[in-house]
């Protein structure tokens, strides 16, 4: 769990007050100074900013039935129009931040957009994003007793009052009794007073309990802050960037390079796949053409490899010594001859039919002698015709009986 820095803004500007909470040591001392001094501590820490309630209105909207289960995004759009008739200002100039609904009741914090922008400007200039911007009145300790108890922070001539989990107001101290009455205080109300030194408690008709005086009101507020019972003004367009996105910021360039590398790698693999696919199709076409030339009697090809194996097996089972032995012996005999070129080869009726081109008639004698040396083979010359290109020889190679 990271450190949390609380900064309380003042209605009149500076000075501001701040307090650092560390999980190991708890809350530090409240300090007062310029906002620049406070923001020097904000880097790498969760930042909660407390806004002055004098510039904020807390109210409640009554939700129609169709909005009582609506998602938060829809409530953000609808709330301004539910409250429009109560407001003197143009709703387009205001920020409406809804809290947790209870039945058809929805607590809402209202603040001028211009005011929020002025609060956030120093943070934006330093590239610092608060996790929350909350009204300071909603940071007062919340009563836990069954008896109605309102929390009152007295600071000089100002008082802020938290009347329930998400409601409250601010006023001048001398007007506190009147404001409590106008807020509809119950008869059995008890006031829990949190005084800041030198603050004087006005005359009140309700019973009071007074805590020990402190030098700065932020000492009470940091201990009373509970995100579950507060309302964050940074909603909608002001929504804070999630922590994981802030963590990701320094790695954006690396991530972009990685993405580019992945895109390039995918494109390269795609091109290679298409190239290999094209070559495979070309080889399949060539193999099919060779198969059709060797076995013209096969008119339909379903599985080229299986059909080729079947045809070769049939040739081996054919008369004589079979196709492969005849082919092997002929190959060995022809490889030892110079000036003899094989032009055509067929296997019919157990014999290997050869069409040869020899350079001269003497090559015919060499051909016959070569086959005579092949055990189990005999060569039968069917024709030998002299042409301008040489001697055309047609012969049959058969197995010896």
N, C-alpha and C positions, 0 to 999 in steps of 0.2 A: 504494500500500500504506500503510495507516494505522499510527500508532504503536501499540506494544503495551506495556502496563503489567503487570509481574509483581508480585504481592503474595504473600508467604509468611506463612501463619498459624502461630502457635506453639501447642503443646498446652496451655500454661498461660495462653493469652490474649495480652495485649500484653506487651512491644512486638512489633510486626510489622516485617518488612523489605520493601523494594520496590526495583524497578529498572525504569527506562524504556528501552525500545528504540525508536530512531528509524531509519528506513531510511537517512537521509542520514548520520547520525553514529554509528550502531551503539549499543552498550550504554552506558548512563550509569553513574554511581557508585551502588553499593548504599547505601541509606539506611535508617535505623532510627528508629521513632517510633510514634505511635499510629495506629490504623486510620483515624481521622478525617483525619489528615494525609495518609495514603496515598490515601484516596478523593477528596481534593481534586484529584488528578491524573487521576482515572479518567474524567471526562466526555469524550465524543467520542473515546475510545480503546478499542482492543480490550483486554480484561482477562482475564488468566490468573491464577487463584488456585491456589496450592500448599497443599495440606492436609497436616497432620502425619501421618506414617505410623504413629505410635504409636496413633492412633485408627482405623486402617484394617487390614483383612485382605486379603492377596493370595493367591489360590488358583487352582486349575485344575479345571474340570469336564470330565468325559468324556462326550462327546455320543453318544447312541444314533444309529443309522443314519438314522432319520427326521428328526433335527434337524441333521444335518451340512450340509445345504443350505438350512435354514429361514431365512426373513427375520429381520432384527434384532428386529422387533416380537414375533415368536413366541418368540425366544430370551429376551427380557426376561420373558416370562410363564413360561417353562419352567425357567429356571436356578434360581430359589429352591427348587424341588422336587427338582432334581438334587442340590442340596447340603444339603438339609434335615437329613439324618441326621448330618452332620458338625458341626452347629451346636447350641449350647446355647440360643441365643436363639430367640424366635418369629420366623419368617421375615417375618411381617407388619410387624415393627418395623425391618426392615433394607432397605437399598438395595443391589441387585445390579446392577453395571455391567459387562457383558461387553466384552471386547476383541476383537481380530482372531483368528478361529479358525484353527487349523492342523491339518488333518485332523479327527480326533475330539477334539482338545484345545482347550478354550476357556478363556483366562485371564479371571478374574473378580475385580473389586474389590468388597469388602463393607464397608459402613459403616452405623452406626445412623442411622435417619431423624432422630431427635432431634438427633444431632450435626450432621448436614448442615444442618438448620433453624437451629441456633444459629450456624453459620458464615455462612449466607446472610442472616440477619436484618438485620445492619447495611447490607448492600447493598440489600435490599428496601426498607428504610426511606428510602433515598435514591434509590429508583427506578433503581438501577444493576443491570444483569444481566451477570454474568461470562460470557465465551464458553466457559470451561472451568474445572472444579474437578478438579484432578488430584493424586494422591498425590505428595509431594515425592520419594519414593524412585525413582519412574519418570521423574524429571528428571535423575538422575545420568547422566553421560556413559556411553554404551553402548559396550561393547568391540567392536572391529572385527576383531581378530585371530582366526585359526583356533584358537589355543590358548585354552582357557577362562579368561576373565578376569572377575572380579567387581569392581564399583566399590564403594568403601567411603568414606562421608563421616563423618569424625570431628569431633564438636562437643562439647567438654566431656566429660561422662560419658555421652554418647549416640552411637550409631553407627547409620547406616542403610546397608543393603547392597542393591545391585541385582545379582541373580544371573543374570538374562537380560532379554530385551526387556520382558516384562510380568510379572516376578516379583521379589520382594525381601522384606525384613523390616527391622525396627528392634529394637534391644536396647540394654542398657547396655554401655558400652565394655568393662568387665572381663569380660563374658560373651560377647564377640564370638567367641572361638575355639570355644566350645561351640555357639553358634548356627550357625556355619559348618558344623560337623560334623553337626549335626542336619538341616541343609538339604541334606545329601547331596553335599557338595563332592567333585569328582573329585580323584584323586591329583595330577594335573598342574596343578591350579588355581594361578593367579597372582592376587594381589590388587592392584588399583590403588587406592592410598590418596589421598584428597583431604582434607588436614587443615585445620582452622580453627585459628587461632593459640591456643596454650596447650593444645591437645589432645595427649594422650600416646598413643602407639601401644602396645597391649598385646602380649604375647608371642604370636606366631602361628607355626604350623608350616609354613605355606605361604609361598612367596617373595612378596615385595612390591616394588612400585614406588611411589614417593611423589612426588606433585606438589608444587609450591610452596605454602606455607601462605598462606591468605587470611584477612581479618578477618571475613568473613561467608560462610556456606555458600551463600547465594543466588548468589554470584558463579559458583560451579560449576554450580548448578542451571539458571540461565537459559540457559547455553550448551549444556547437555545436553538441554534440553527439545526433543522432536520429537513433534508431534501424531500422527504415523504409528505411533510406538512408545510410545504412552502410552494411558491409559484415562481417559476423561472420566466423572466421577461424575454429571454433569448429563444423565441419560438418563431416558426414560419421563416421569413427571410433572415431573421437574426439568429437562427439556430446555430449553435456552436458546432464546429467541425469535430466529428468523433475522434477520440484519442488515437485510434489505430491509424487514422488518416494523417494526424500530426506526426506520428512516428514514421509514417511512410514518406513524408516530404523529402528528407535528405536522400532517399533512395530512388527518387523519380528518374534521374538520368540513367542510373544503372538499370532500372526496370525497363526504361525505353530501349536501351541497347539490347537487353535480353529479349524483349519482344521483337525487335528488328531481326535479331539473330534467329529466333524461332520462325519468323515469317520467311526469312531467306532460306533457312534449312528446309522448311516445308516445301517451298517453291522448287528448290533444287531436287528434292526427293520426288516431287511430282513429275518434273521434267524427265528425270532418270527412269521413273516408272513408265511414263508414256513411251520413251525411247525403246526400252526393253520390250514393252508390249507390242510396239510396231515390229521390232525384229522377230519376235516370236511368231507373229502372224505371217511375216514373210517366210520364215522357215517352215511353218505349217503348210503354206501354199506351195512351196518348193517340194516338200515331201509328198504332198498329195499329187502333184503333177508327176513326180517320179513313180509313184505307186500306180497311177493310171496308165503310164507308159509301159511299165513292166507287166501289169496285169489288166489289160484292156477288157477282159471278160467280166471284171467286177464293175458294175454300173452304179452301185450305191455304197457310199462310205459312211459308216456310223462311228466306228472306233478304228482310226487308221493303224495304230500300233498293233492292236489285237488282230485285225484283218491281215496285216502284213505277215505276222507270225503264222497265221493259219495258212496263208498262201505259200510261204517258205516251207512249212512242214509238209504241205501237199506235194511240193516239188521234190522234196527228199524221199517221199514215199513212192514217187513215180518210177517208171521202168528204169532199167540200167542201174548204175551206181548212185543215181540221184543227182539232183542239180548241184548241190554244194561240192561233192567230190569232183564232178566234171569241171566245175568252175575253178576249183583250186588247182587241179592238174593243168588245165589250159593256161592259167595265169603263170604258173611256174615255167611252162614250156615257152610261152610267148616272151617272158621277161628275159630269156637268154638269147633272143634273136634281135639282130640289128636290121633295120630297114624294113620291118614289117609293122604295119599300123592296123589296129583293130578299129573297124568302122561300125560294126553292128553286132549284136549278140542277142540270140533268142533261144528259148528252151522249148522244144516241141517233141512230143512223143518219145521222151526219154533220151533225146539227143540234144547236144548244145550246137546250135547253128551259128557259124562264124562268117562274117563278111570282112575280108582282109584286103589291104592294099600293100603289095610288095614292090620294091624298087626294080627288080628284074626277075627273070625266070630261075636264076640260081637260088633266089630266096625261097622258092617253092621246095627245092631239095632240102634246104636247111630246116624248113618248117616240118617236113615229114620226118627228118632225122630227130628233131627235137621232141616231137610227140612219141616217137618210137622209144625214147628213153624214159617215158613216163609209164611206170608200172600200172597196169590195169586200164590203160586208155588206148584207143586206136583212132587215127585220123583218117577220114574218108574225104578225099578232094572231089567235089562235085563239078567244079568248073574252074578254069584259069584262063582269063582273057586279057591280052595285052591292050592297053589304052595309052593315050597321050600322057596320062598321069602316072602310069606304071602298070603292074599286073594285078587285075582284080581277081581275087580268089574267093570262092565260096566252098566251105568245107563243113563237115559234121564231125563232132567229137562224141564218141560213144564209149561205153564201158566194154572191155573185152568180155566175151562170154566165158 
